[in-house]
Amino acid sequence: MIAEFSKENNPNVRVVNGSYTLSNLKTLLSVADKEGFGVVACNIRSRFILNAVLEAAWQVKSPVILEIAESEAKYCNMFPARLSDLAHERIGVMIEKYGYSVPVCLHHDHVQKDVDGCVERAITAGFSSVELDLSKLPVEENAEKCKEVVAKLHPLGISLEVEDGEIGNADALADPNVEQTIDQYYSKVEDCKYLCEEVKPDALAFFVGNGHGNYLKKPIIGYDRIKEICDVVRPMGVYGVMHGGSGLLPENFNQCVASGARKFNYATSISDIWFKYFPEDLLARMDAKGEEMKRPRRKVLDLFEEEWDKLDFAEAEKAMTEHVAMMMEKAFLSSGKSELYN
């Protein structure tokens, strides 16, 4: 059983405005599952994205998950300690501004390489959730390593998300007949069941035709497989997670929600809006550096932060807020649902 995420159980929990604390995935997703909606998880690649995402959550009264992946923490200069500082400070601003609160989870996504280091940094920074992504390993080895981490996190009230089936499966992407064979690559129900029985996590990410970044062709999402997996793991108190949301339409998300998915990672679409408000000459230099280093634009953000951090992104924040608020309302069906939480 996961403990309550509280100062009594975890000395790293931060208290905002005298009483507000973060929520873990168990708290957020159990209510979402009971009431039939999804909770968006936005990758916070800058303080401007953070401002926009929290503004959207408060405007439409939706629970929200703020996250950063191990792989992007460096190139976004958004290591757990910094993200936690910015998030807690901004949550305080939002509570003062609106006079009410909404549930927020702070989640360290896709921990893959430096497992011990990332987990410890997340704990120390006051994060309420971690995802351990060992999906490239055999399911038995994945489970064994995840059990070590959940034993450390659950007594502190920190939730664990695990992953089965590599998101954006490389073999599937290389298959010229993938449109006919895609279901062969989906996460298997029995593997998901085994992983959850062994680890007893709080959330499970799976591959059902979804992929990170923008889709190069129309994705073939296995809605039936989502339902099969979620129906099997739900009795264990585990909730389904969809990674790779950018590019899907609100009606696609509605179908994923109806099939049982509850957490939805959503990053690229938000970043793309932000990039539209960069000066053209700066973007050109960023793209040139990215081409030189064989990296996409977002992976050179840290090299230009001193320059872009001084820009006025008020209009960008407004555009990102409008988009995220729209997705909360129309795609994830979570607007107004913050009132379901204590």
N, C-alpha and C positions, 0 to 999 in steps of 0.2 A: 504494500500500500504506500502511495506517495503521501508524504506529510504535507501539511498546510504551508504555503509559502508565506512565512511570517518571521518577524524579528526573533521570536522565541525559538524557532527551529533553525534559523539561519542568520548568523550575525552580520552577514553581508547585505541583507535586505535593506533597502533604503526607504525611508518614510518621507513622503512629500506632503507639504501643507498640514503636517500634524497627524494625519491618519491614512493617507492614500499609499497603497503599495501595489506593485505589479501583480499580474495574475499568471499562472502557468497554463500550459496547454490543457491539462486535465480540467481545470476550471472553465476555460473558454469553450472547449470543444464538447464537453458533456452537455452543456446547455444548448449549444448549436445543434447537437445531434437530437436532443429531445424535441426541439422546436423546428427542426428542419431547415436550417440555413447554413451558410458557409462563412468562414472568417478569413479575410485576406491577410497575407503575410507579405509585406513590402520590404525590399532590400534597400537599406538606407545608405546610399552611396555618397550623400552629402548632407550638410545641415539644411539645405534648401528643400531637399526631398523629405527630410524629417519634418520640417515645418508644414509642408503641404499635406503629408499623410495624416498627421495629427489634427490639423485643421479640418480635413475631410471627416475624420472619425467623430470629432466633436460636433461638427455641423449637422451630420445626419444621425448622431447618437448610435454609432456602430462600434462594437469591439474591434480591436485591430492588433496585429502582430508586427512588431518591428524586428527586422533581422539583418544579419550580415554573415556572409559565408567565409569560411577560413580562407578560401582562395582569393577573395576580393578585399579582405581587410587591409592588406598592404597597399594595393594600388588605389584604393579609395581613401587611404589614411583614416580608416575607421575601425581601429582595433577596439576590442570590447570595452576597455576602460573609457575611451573617449566617447563611444556611442552611448554608454550608460550615463555619463555626465551630461551629454547633450539632451538625451531623452528625458531624464528626470527633471532637468531644468525646464524643458519645454512643456512637460506635463503640468508642472506647477503653474506656468504661464496660462495654459489652457483652462485649468480649473479656476483660476482667478478671473479669466476673461469671461467664461460662460456661466460660472456659478454651479456647475455640476461636473461629474466625472464620467469617464467611460473606461471599460476594462482594457488594459494594454499588457501585452506579453512581450518580453525582450528575449529574443531567440538567437542562439549562435548556430547558424545553418551549415550543413555540409562539412562537418569536421571529418577529415579524412587522413591527413598526414601526421601532424603533431597532435595526436589524440590527447595525451596527458597534459601537454602545455595549453592547448585550447580549452580543455575542460576546466583546468585550474584558473585560467584567465577569466573565463565566463563566471565561474563561482565567485571569484574575488571581486569582479566588477558589479555583482549584484544581478546578473541575468536570471531570468525565471525559467529558461528552457534551453535545451541543446539538442541538435540533431547529429547523431553519429552515422555517417554514411560510409558503410563498408560493403556496399552492394556489389563490388567487383570480386569479393571473396565468396567461396562456397558458403551456403547458408549456415552450415554447422559452425564454421569458423567465425562468420559474422555474428552469430548468436553468442558464442563464447566471449568474444571481445566486448560485445554490448552489455553482457551481464556484469562485467567488472565495472562498467561506467554507471549503470543504473543503480548499483549498490552504493555508489558514492553520491549520486544526485538525489535520489528519492528521499532520504532522511532530511535533506535540506529543503524539500519542497520544490525542487527543480525538476521539471518534466523532461522526458527523453523521447525523441522521435527517432525511429530506426528506418532503414530503407532496404527494400528488396527489389532487385531488378534495376539495373543501371538506367537512370533517366536519360532518354535520348540514346537508347541502346545502339552501340557502335555497329554490331552485326546487322541490326535492322536497317541502319542508315546505308550500309554497304550492299544490301540486298537489292538487286535490280528489279526484283519482283515483289518488293515489300508490300505493295498495295494488296496483293493476293495472299501474302504469307504473314502479315503483321501480327496476327494473333498467336503465332508460334513464339514470338518474342515477349509477349505479355508476361508479367509476374504470374507465377503459378499459385493458385489458391492454397495448395498444400504447403508450399514454401512459406507463404505469409503466415499461415496458421502455426507452423512449426516455430518460426522466428518469434512470434508474439507469445506463444506458450512458454518458450524457453526464457525470454527476456522480461516479459511483462512490462512493456513500454507503455507510453500514453498515446502515441501516434505512430502511424506506419505510412511511409511514402512508397509508392509502387510505380512500375512502368506499365502503362496501358496505351501506348502510342504517343505519349507526351514527351516534349523535349525542351531544353533550355534555349533562350534566345528567340529570335524570330523564326517562324517556320518557313522553310524554303518551298514546301508544297503543302497542300491541304492535309492536316493531320487526321489520322483515322483513330479516333478515341474509342476504346473498348468499354462502353458504358455498362454492358452486361458484366464484364469482368470486374469493374469497380464494385458493382452491387454484390457479386459473389464474394469478393474479398471482404468488403465491409460487413456483410452479414455474418461472416465467420469470425471476424476479430472483435466486433462490437460487444458480444457477451463477455469478452475479457476486459472491457473498459478501454479498448484501443480504437482510435478514430482515423479514418482514411485521409491521406494527404495527396494532393495533386501538385506536382512541380511542373514548371514550364507552362505558365498560363498566358503569357503574352502572345497575342495573335489569335486566341480563341475569342469567339463572339459571346455576348451575354447569354444567348440561348444555349450555347455549348456548356457554359458554366451552370446554367439552370439544370441541365440534364445531369451534369456531374453531381450537383447537390441532391437531385432527386434519387440518384443512384447510391448516395451515402457518403460521398467525400465531404469533408468538413473544413480542412485547412487548404488554402490555395496560395501558392507562391506566385508573386506577380512583381516583376522587376523591370524587364526591358522596355515595356511600353511606357513606364513612368520616366525612365532615363531618357528615352527618345524625345519625350516632350521637353524635358529640361534642355537637352542639347539644341533644340530649335531656337533657344533664346541666347545662345552663345554668339559672340561676334564672329563673322565669317572668317576673318583673318586668323583668329585664335583656333577655330575648328580646323582650318586648313593646316596650321602648324601641328596641331595635335594628330591629325590624320597622317601627315607626313612622317612624324615621329613613330606613329603606330606602324606604318608601312615599313619603316626602317627596322623596327624591332619585331616585325611580324606579329603584331598584337592589334586587337580591335581598339576602337577609340576609347572605350571606358577603361582599358587597362593601362592608359598613360595619364589618367587623371591626376595622380600624385605628382607627376613631373611638372604639371602646370597649375597646381593648386594655388600657389602664391599669387598667380595672376587672376584666375577665375574667382577666387574666394572674395576678391574685392569688388566684384561686379554687382550691380543692382538686379536681382532676379525676382523682383516683386511680381512682375507679370508672369514669369515662369511658375512661381509658386501658385499664383491664382489659377493658371491653366492646369497644373498638376492636381491641385485641390479639386477642381471641377471634375476632372476625369476620374480620380479615385472615388469621389463621392457618388458619381454616376455608377461606377462599377459596384460599389457597396450596395446601392439601391437596386440596380437592375440585374447584375450578374450574380452576386453572392447572397442577395436577399437579406442583408444584415442591418439595413437602416432601421432605426428605432429599437433595435434589439438590446441595446445596452441597458435598458430599463428592466430586463429580465434578470440582471445580476445584482447582487447586494452591493 
